[in-house]
């Protein structure tokens, strides 16, 4: 009688248990901040949100000139247009609403930008998604009232401004999502007219694989009306002009302001041209080989481009590079601003579920702290800004080289104590050579 062959138990392969791949956590799978009564604090403290709504109502009823200062990316621009539409819906004439778009390489904290904003003569200024730090008022006129809506990590803000910051209330809302949640109750049309912009801004910052779980709003109806592909393609279109060497943010702002749905953006001639230009520039630089810090935690790619493609390339490489040590992918662009290095950092996909979690800002500051001179002061306020998961900076070229030296980029790692040295096996001598053919005797 034939003996039946024993089948390997499920999960075994060649005598070894098959390792189950740990599922990646979604952005919303985090512990939320709760009050003593159990109420979730999201997207920001209730009192701050209440004050922001009162500010917008006052702004509209005052019938005074209002300046919206949005950041240049999809998140900031979408948030700015949501505010624009909210003020319109509340009765503020369009002629009294103006946008101020910050120049390439500048920030709202620069004296030149503060002067330009003041010259607009607005009585109300709403700053969105610009990143925050302490300093003087948004403008020097004491009669001008300012509101700041942001989600970048900061506990310091310009003086005298009302502030709504989402940075300490996980899952941290993007600026577009924060703005949408603030504005939605102010008028019945906001939910229907601005939902696609909320989705665009959120996908622009958090990626297109995001699952809209609580406490994020239920966007089922939005994605039923507009496909996720249309939303994501529209994000790419809106981001393209500001990435070009021309830094044409105004084209993206105008296109968004005139749009009624994502499809309107997909056929815009200027946005199409900009996206083609950026796609070519990304392809030109994306194959740059990385070098690693001595500890293997940071991969650095150096490029030289007048276009803002370093964040795109960082995101791409972060999804592909893998190693046990790797935590951060940095793309440094020495061609974007004269005499400066603009760099973007992303957490490597292989490191997203590390415990403790990777914190890019803390990691960059830890490297800088190795310096025994005044490097931190010389790098200035634009070093290690943004988010724990997506950070970067703009620092002078010489200081960046010092930072690279502190990371020991390109140096071989030290041998691990106790581990034998790896010796490459000696290759056998080649038997077939010219002497076999021309030196052999008959």
URDA-V581231 format. One record per residue. N is the residue number from 1. PHI is phi in radians with two decimals (* if undefined). Layout:
{{N,PHI} {N,PHI}}
This chain:
{{1,*} {2,-1.22} {3,-1.46} {4,-1.21} {5,-1.28} {6,-1.35} {7,-1.42} {8,-1.13} {9,-0.99} {10,-1.02} {11,1.65} {12,-1.82} {13,-2.55} {14,0.95} {15,1.43} {16,-1.96} {17,-1.18} {18,-1.29} {19,-1.35} {20,-1.40} {21,-1.28} {22,-1.24} {23,-1.15} {24,-1.24} {25,-1.28} {26,-1.42} {27,-0.97} {28,-1.47} {29,-1.46} {30,-2.37} {31,-1.39} {32,-1.55} {33,-1.45} {34,-2.21} {35,-1.36} {36,-1.08} {37,-1.52} {38,1.61} {39,-1.21} {40,-1.32} {41,-1.65} {42,-2.89} {43,-1.40} {44,-2.80} {45,-0.99} {46,-1.04} {47,-1.15} {48,-1.15} {49,-1.14} {50,-1.05} {51,-1.15} {52,-1.15} {53,-1.13} {54,-1.13} {55,-1.07} {56,-1.16} {57,-1.12} {58,-1.08} {59,-1.02} {60,-1.21} {61,-1.28} {62,-1.26} {63,0.91} {64,-2.01} {65,-1.07} {66,-2.20} {67,-1.96} {68,-1.78} {69,-2.11} {70,-1.56} {71,-1.21} {72,-1.48} {73,-1.61} {74,-1.02} {75,-1.09} {76,-1.17} {77,-1.18} {78,-1.09} {79,-1.07} {80,-1.10} {81,-1.21} {82,-1.05} {83,-1.12} {84,-0.99} {85,-1.19} {86,-1.16} {87,-1.09} {88,-1.03} {89,-1.10} {90,-1.46} {91,1.85} {92,-1.38} {93,-1.03} {94,-1.01} {95,-1.12} {96,-1.75} {97,-1.94} {98,-2.35} {99,-1.86} {100,-1.99} {101,-1.84} {102,-1.15} {103,-1.21} {104,-1.00} {105,1.36} {106,-1.91} {107,-2.39} {108,-1.16} {109,-1.49} {110,-1.23} {111,-1.05} {112,-1.12} {113,-1.21} {114,-1.09} {115,-1.16} {116,-1.09} {117,-1.15} {118,-1.11} {119,-1.16} {120,-1.24} {121,1.27} {122,-1.39} {123,-1.65} {124,-2.29} {125,-2.22} {126,-2.09} {127,-1.75} {128,-2.24} {129,1.14} {130,-1.58} {131,1.35} {132,-2.18} {133,-2.69} {134,-1.19} {135,2.81} {136,-1.18} {137,-0.99} {138,-0.93} {139,-2.33} {140,-1.40} {141,-1.19} {142,-1.18} {143,-1.45} {144,-1.43} {145,-1.73} {146,-2.20} {147,-2.22} {148,-2.04} {149,-2.01} {150,-2.74} {151,-2.39} {152,-1.29} {153,-1.14} {154,-2.95} {155,-2.02} {156,-2.17} {157,-2.51} {158,-0.97} {159,-1.09} {160,1.19} {161,-1.69} {162,-1.35} {163,-2.27} {164,-2.16} {165,-2.06} {166,-1.67} {167,-1.15} {168,-1.84} {169,-2.24} {170,-1.22} {171,-1.17} {172,-1.07} {173,-1.26} {174,-1.23} {175,-1.13} {176,-1.14} {177,-1.18} {178,-1.02} {179,-1.12} {180,-1.05} {181,-1.17} {182,-1.23} {183,-1.45} {184,-0.91} {185,-1.32} {186,-1.33} {187,-2.76} {188,-1.12} {189,-1.50} {190,-1.11} {191,-1.02} {192,-1.37} {193,-1.54} {194,-2.12} {195,-1.06} {196,-1.17} {197,-1.29} {198,-1.07} {199,-1.12} {200,-1.08} {201,-1.08} {202,-1.22} {203,-1.16} {204,-1.06} {205,-1.64} {206,-1.83} {207,1.66} {208,-1.57} {209,-1.74} {210,-1.02} {211,-1.76} {212,-1.43} {213,-1.70} {214,-1.05} {215,-1.51} {216,-1.02} {217,-1.19} {218,-1.32} {219,-1.90} {220,-0.96} {221,-1.12} {222,-1.11} {223,-1.35} {224,-1.38} {225,-1.39} {226,-2.17} {227,-1.17} {228,-1.10} {229,-1.10} {230,-1.11} {231,-1.07} {232,-1.19} {233,-1.15} {234,-1.15} {235,-1.04} {236,-1.04} {237,-1.16} {238,-1.21} {239,-1.32} {240,-1.09} {241,-1.02} {242,-1.31} {243,-1.43} {244,-1.19} {245,-1.05} {246,-1.24} {247,0.98} {248,-1.56} {249,-1.14} {250,-1.07} {251,-1.11} {252,-1.18} {253,-1.08} {254,-1.08} {255,-1.15} {256,-1.13} {257,-1.10} {258,-1.51} {259,-1.37} {260,-2.10} {261,-2.87} {262,-1.02} {263,-1.07} {264,-1.05} {265,-1.38} {266,-1.25} {267,-1.94} {268,-1.26} {269,-1.01} {270,-1.15} {271,-1.15} {272,-1.10} {273,-1.09} {274,-1.13} {275,-1.13} {276,-1.11} {277,-1.06} {278,-1.23} {279,-1.01} {280,-1.16} {281,-1.22} {282,-1.10} {283,-1.07} {284,-1.13} {285,-1.93} {286,-1.25} {287,-1.60} {288,-1.06} {289,-1.28} {290,-1.44} {291,-2.04} {292,-2.02} {293,-1.13} {294,-1.04} {295,-1.46} {296,1.35} {297,-1.43} {298,-2.18} {299,-1.74} {300,-2.09} {301,-2.03} {302,-1.84} {303,-2.29} {304,-2.38} {305,-2.52} {306,-1.34} {307,-1.69} {308,-1.52} {309,-1.82} {310,-1.07} {311,-1.16} {312,-1.13} {313,-1.19} {314,-1.08} {315,-1.11} {316,-1.10} {317,-1.17} {318,-1.09} {319,-1.47} {320,-2.02} {321,-1.19} {322,-2.46} {323,-2.94} {324,-1.16} {325,-1.53} {326,-1.04} {327,-2.18} {328,-2.28} {329,-1.93} {330,-2.05} {331,-2.02} {332,-1.91} {333,-1.98} {334,-1.62} {335,-1.91} {336,-1.38} {337,-2.28} {338,-1.00} {339,1.32} {340,-2.21} {341,-2.08} {342,-1.66} {343,-2.30} {344,-2.15} {345,-2.16} {346,-2.34} {347,-1.29} {348,-1.08} {349,-1.00} {350,-1.18} {351,-1.92} {352,-1.18} {353,-1.82} {354,-1.17} {355,-2.25} {356,-1.27} {357,-1.11} {358,-1.21} {359,-2.15} {360,-1.07} {361,-1.05} {362,-1.11} {363,-1.12} {364,-1.12} {365,-1.18} {366,-1.16} {367,-1.14} {368,-1.08} {369,-1.21} {370,-1.22} {371,-1.22} {372,-1.82} {373,-1.91} {374,-1.91} {375,-0.99} {376,-1.00} {377,-1.15} {378,-1.23} {379,-1.23} {380,1.45} {381,-1.33} {382,-1.68} {383,-1.71} {384,0.99} {385,-1.81} {386,1.96} {387,-2.20} {388,-1.10} {389,-1.66} {390,-2.62} {391,-2.21} {392,2.97} {393,3.06} {394,-2.35} {395,-2.38} {396,-1.04} {397,-0.99} {398,-1.08} {399,-1.18} {400,-1.14} {401,-1.11} {402,-1.13} {403,-1.11} {404,-1.10} {405,-1.14} {406,-1.16} {407,-1.31} {408,1.01} {409,-1.15} {410,1.60} {411,-1.45} {412,-1.26} {413,-1.18} {414,-1.21} {415,-1.12} {416,-1.33} {417,-1.00} {418,1.60} {419,-1.61} {420,-1.15} {421,-1.14} {422,-1.40} {423,-1.98} {424,-1.15} {425,-1.07} {426,-1.25} {427,-1.28} {428,-1.12} {429,-1.09} {430,-1.25} {431,-1.46} {432,-1.55} {433,-2.47} {434,-1.07} {435,-1.15} {436,-1.08} {437,-1.62} {438,-1.86} {439,-1.84} {440,-1.30} {441,-1.65} {442,-1.34}}
